[in-house]
Structure formats: structure tokens, C-alpha cells
Amino acid sequence: MAATLEFIDREKTLANMACARDILRAHGIEPFLHYGTCLGAFREKDFIPYDDDADFGLYGRDREKFLAAFPELEKAGFSVKYIRDDGYGKTDDVADESRAYRMYKLVRDGQDLDFFMAFEKRFFLFLRRWDIDGRVTIAPRFLDSLDSVDFLGQTFACPHDPIGFLRTMYGRTWNVPIRNTTSRIGWIARAKKLKNPFKAFFYLKRYLATLARKYRTKREYERKED
């Protein structure tokens, strides 16, 4: 029998987000809506119906402050479910400094809350980008400053020009509800994981098939809207 997915409890997850936000703000950190939670805030004006966790982004420069806030987060009921590094390895050891952590998954009251680290990177002399979770880079303007959004009665920070951000992360079909779609993964990140060069044809085929599915769904969605 296939495992049953457990989706978000809206009230509990929103309470977790507000609680974590307030604790982190007290430590000089401003978490911002990220990935599917940001997508839902601007597309559905709610959580995505089939999502199973909430996503915050954090600046990598605030990592030490984030770790310093752990005692208060734990006192509020959060615990570490696992931590993921650049190589997508997982651990639950917060004190292990030997790994380049990118994502911290915390849980409270049965609901997962993910924190993704964004690092500023420079390429060559003039090209500057934000590295998102080690998988894709985005233009500086999206994270050089933050905007705010009212999300289900709570005010949260979000990337600057959130619509442009979502278009960058999810493509031109970002505003169409497409189940099982994922955010963009940069070609550099794909290449690093490509140990067998012959698999490039497989990944290209899958990429093109996914792209075609998105645009079919977009056309169907637009016909229904008309």
C-alpha cells in the first residue's frame, strides 16, 4: 500500500511561521517567504493545497545568529528533523561544522518548517548573483532588499519584486496551479550531479517533457479561465 502524504495543517503551520519569525527577528534575522510558500502567497493567496511543509529563506550571513536562536526555538516547541548539506546529505547534528549546511528542517506540533540559506556569490569581476540552496542562482535585485506581504493575516518578508522572483524560480507558468511541479534547478547544479555523461540525454528528454506538460496545463487553465 502506498504511503499517504500528510499535507499542511493551515492553522498550525501559520502559527509556527509567526512564532519562528518573531523569535528570529528578536535575534536580528528577517526570514522571508520562499519556494512553495512564497508561490502560494502570491498565486493562491494561501498555502498550496498539496504542499507538505512551509518554506522560509534566510541570508547565509545570518547563519550564526540562526544557530544562536536554537535554544529559544526549542523552548517554543521546535525540534530539528534533519539538516541538509550542499551534497544533499542529511544529518540531525546541528553542531557538526564540517558540512556546508543549506537547509534546516524543523518540526513543531507535527508540521514541518524549512529554512533555506541564500549566499551572495561573485563570478568573475562584475557578475554578482544570489545562490539559492546550492541549486540555482538568481539576480541580485531579488534579495538585495526584501518586500513584505500580508499572508493569511500575518505580515512576512518576501523577495523584492516577488512576481519576478517567482517567474525566475518557476518559469512563465508560475501562476498556473500545476501539481508536482518543482522550482528551477540550474544547469551547473545538474552538471555536478551528472556522473554519467550519457545520462545528459535522459535528463534533457525529461526536462523537455516536463516543459511540454507545463504549457499544456497552462493552455487548459487559460481556456477554463476564459
C-alpha positions as CSV (number, residue, x, y, z in Angstrom):
1,M,0.0,0.0,0.0
2,A,1.4,3.4,-0.9
3,A,2.1,5.8,1.9
4,T,-0.4,8.5,2.5
5,L,1.0,12.0,2.2
6,E,0.4,14.4,5.1
7,F,-0.4,17.9,3.9
8,I,-0.2,21.1,5.7
9,D,-2.4,22.0,8.7
10,R,-3.0,25.6,7.8
11,E,-3.6,26.9,11.3
12,K,-0.7,25.1,13.0
13,T,1.7,25.9,10.2
14,L,0.8,29.6,10.1
15,A,1.2,29.7,13.9
16,N,4.6,28.1,13.6
17,M,5.7,30.6,10.9
18,A,4.7,33.5,13.0
19,C,6.3,32.1,16.1
20,A,9.6,31.4,14.3
21,R,9.5,34.8,12.6
22,D,9.2,36.6,15.9
23,I,12.0,34.7,17.6
24,L,14.3,35.2,14.7
25,R,13.5,38.9,14.4
26,A,14.5,39.2,18.1
27,H,17.9,37.9,17.0
28,G,18.2,40.4,14.2
29,I,17.2,37.9,11.4
30,E,14.4,38.5,8.9
31,P,13.2,35.3,7.4
32,F,11.4,35.6,4.1
33,L,8.8,33.5,2.3
34,H,10.5,31.1,-0.1
35,Y,9.8,28.4,-2.6
36,G,6.3,26.9,-2.4
37,T,5.1,29.1,0.5
38,C,6.0,32.2,-1.5
39,L,4.4,30.8,-4.6
40,G,1.2,30.1,-2.6
41,A,1.2,33.5,-1.0
42,F,1.0,35.2,-4.4
43,R,-0.8,32.6,-6.5
44,E,-3.4,31.0,-4.2
45,K,-3.2,33.7,-1.5
46,D,-2.9,30.7,0.7
47,F,-0.8,27.6,1.2
48,I,-0.6,25.4,-1.9
49,P,-3.2,22.7,-1.3
50,Y,-0.9,19.8,-1.9
51,D,2.2,21.2,-0.1
52,D,3.5,19.3,2.9
53,D,5.7,21.9,4.6
54,A,6.3,25.7,4.8
55,D,9.4,27.4,3.4
56,F,11.5,30.3,4.8
57,G,14.6,31.8,3.2
58,L,17.5,33.1,5.3
59,Y,20.6,35.0,4.4
60,G,23.7,32.8,4.8
61,R,25.4,35.7,6.6
62,D,22.8,35.2,9.4
63,R,23.6,31.5,9.9
64,E,25.4,32.1,13.3
65,K,22.6,34.2,14.6
66,F,20.2,31.5,13.4
67,L,22.1,28.8,15.4
68,A,22.2,31.1,18.4
69,A,18.4,31.3,18.3
70,F,18.0,27.5,18.5
71,P,17.6,27.4,22.3
72,E,14.6,29.8,22.1
73,L,13.2,27.9,19.1
74,E,13.5,24.6,21.1
75,K,11.9,26.2,24.1
76,A,9.0,27.3,21.8
77,G,8.5,23.6,20.8
78,F,10.6,23.4,17.6
79,S,13.0,20.5,17.1
80,V,15.4,19.6,14.3
81,K,14.1,16.9,12.0
82,Y,17.2,17.0,9.8
83,I,19.8,19.3,8.2
84,R,20.9,19.0,4.5
85,D,24.2,20.0,3.1
86,D,25.4,21.0,-0.4
87,G,25.7,17.4,-1.4
88,Y,22.1,16.7,-0.3
89,G,23.4,14.6,2.6
90,K,21.3,14.7,5.7
91,T,22.1,14.8,9.4
92,D,20.3,15.9,12.6
93,D,23.6,17.2,14.3
94,V,23.4,20.9,14.5
95,A,26.9,21.1,15.9
96,D,28.7,19.4,13.0
97,E,30.6,22.3,11.5
98,S,32.3,20.1,8.9
99,R,29.4,20.3,6.5
100,A,28.2,23.2,4.3
101,Y,24.6,23.3,5.6
102,R,22.0,24.7,3.2
103,M,18.6,23.7,4.6
104,Y,17.3,23.2,8.2
105,K,14.1,21.3,8.6
106,L,12.4,22.0,11.9
107,V,9.2,20.5,13.2
108,R,6.7,21.7,15.7
109,D,3.2,20.3,16.5
110,G,3.6,17.8,13.7
111,Q,4.2,20.4,11.0
112,D,7.5,20.9,9.1
113,L,9.1,24.3,8.6
114,D,12.1,24.5,6.3
115,F,14.8,27.2,6.4
116,F,16.9,27.6,3.2
117,M,20.2,29.5,3.2
118,A,20.9,32.1,0.4
119,F,24.5,33.1,-0.2
120,E,25.8,36.1,-2.2
121,K,28.3,34.9,-4.8
122,R,30.6,36.7,-7.3
123,F,31.5,35.3,-10.6
124,F,34.5,36.9,-12.4
125,L,34.8,40.6,-11.7
126,F,31.4,42.1,-12.2
127,L,28.8,39.3,-12.1
128,R,27.1,39.0,-8.8
129,R,24.3,36.6,-8.0
130,W,22.4,35.1,-5.1
131,D,23.0,31.3,-4.7
132,I,19.7,29.7,-3.7
133,D,20.1,26.4,-1.8
134,G,23.1,25.5,-3.9
135,R,20.8,24.6,-6.8
136,V,20.2,27.8,-8.8
137,T,21.4,31.4,-8.8
138,I,19.2,34.5,-9.2
139,A,19.6,38.2,-10.0
140,P,20.8,40.4,-7.1
141,R,17.8,42.6,-7.1
142,F,15.5,39.9,-5.8
143,L,17.4,39.5,-2.4
144,D,19.4,42.7,-2.1
145,S,16.3,44.0,-0.3
146,L,13.1,42.5,0.8
147,D,9.4,43.4,0.4
148,S,6.6,42.4,2.7
149,V,3.3,40.7,2.1
150,D,0.1,40.1,4.1
151,F,-0.3,36.3,4.2
152,L,-3.4,34.9,5.9
153,G,-3.5,37.9,8.3
154,Q,0.2,37.8,9.2
155,T,2.9,40.1,7.7
156,F,6.0,38.4,6.4
157,A,9.0,39.5,4.4
158,C,9.4,38.2,0.8
159,P,11.8,38.7,-2.0
160,H,11.8,42.1,-3.8
161,D,9.7,42.0,-6.9
162,P,8.1,38.7,-5.8
163,I,6.3,38.2,-9.1
164,G,9.7,38.5,-11.0
165,F,11.2,36.2,-8.4
166,L,8.5,33.5,-8.9
167,R,8.8,33.8,-12.6
168,T,12.5,33.2,-12.3
169,M,12.1,30.3,-10.0
170,Y,9.1,28.6,-11.6
171,G,9.1,29.8,-15.2
172,R,6.3,31.6,-17.2
173,T,3.8,29.0,-15.9
174,W,4.3,30.1,-12.3
175,N,0.8,31.4,-12.0
176,V,-0.8,28.2,-13.1
177,P,-1.5,25.5,-10.5
178,I,0.4,22.5,-11.8
179,R,0.7,19.7,-9.3
180,N,4.1,18.0,-8.7
181,T,6.0,20.9,-10.4
182,T,9.3,21.9,-8.8
183,S,11.4,25.1,-8.8
184,R,14.1,25.6,-11.4
185,I,17.4,23.9,-10.9
186,G,20.4,25.5,-12.5
187,W,22.4,23.7,-15.2
188,I,25.6,24.0,-13.1
189,A,24.0,22.1,-10.2
190,R,22.7,19.5,-12.6
191,A,26.1,19.0,-14.1
192,K,27.7,18.5,-10.7
193,K,25.3,15.6,-10.1
194,L,25.8,14.1,-13.5
195,K,28.4,11.4,-13.0
196,N,27.5,9.6,-16.2
197,P,27.6,11.9,-19.3
198,F,25.3,9.6,-21.2
199,K,22.5,10.5,-18.7
200,A,22.5,14.0,-20.1
201,F,20.2,12.8,-22.9
202,F,17.9,11.3,-20.4
203,Y,17.7,14.5,-18.3
204,L,17.2,16.6,-21.4
205,K,14.4,14.4,-22.6
206,R,12.8,14.6,-19.1
207,Y,13.2,18.4,-19.0
208,L,11.6,18.9,-22.4
209,A,8.7,16.5,-21.4
210,T,8.1,18.5,-18.2
211,L,8.2,21.8,-20.1
212,A,5.6,20.5,-22.6
213,R,3.4,19.3,-19.8
214,K,3.5,22.7,-18.1
215,Y,2.5,24.5,-21.2
216,R,-0.3,22.1,-22.0
217,T,-1.6,22.6,-18.5
218,K,-1.2,26.4,-18.9
219,R,-3.3,26.4,-22.1
220,E,-6.0,24.3,-20.5
221,Y,-6.1,26.6,-17.5
222,E,-6.3,29.7,-19.6
223,R,-9.2,28.1,-21.7
224,K,-11.1,27.4,-18.4
225,E,-10.5,31.0,-17.2
226,D,-11.9,32.4,-20.5
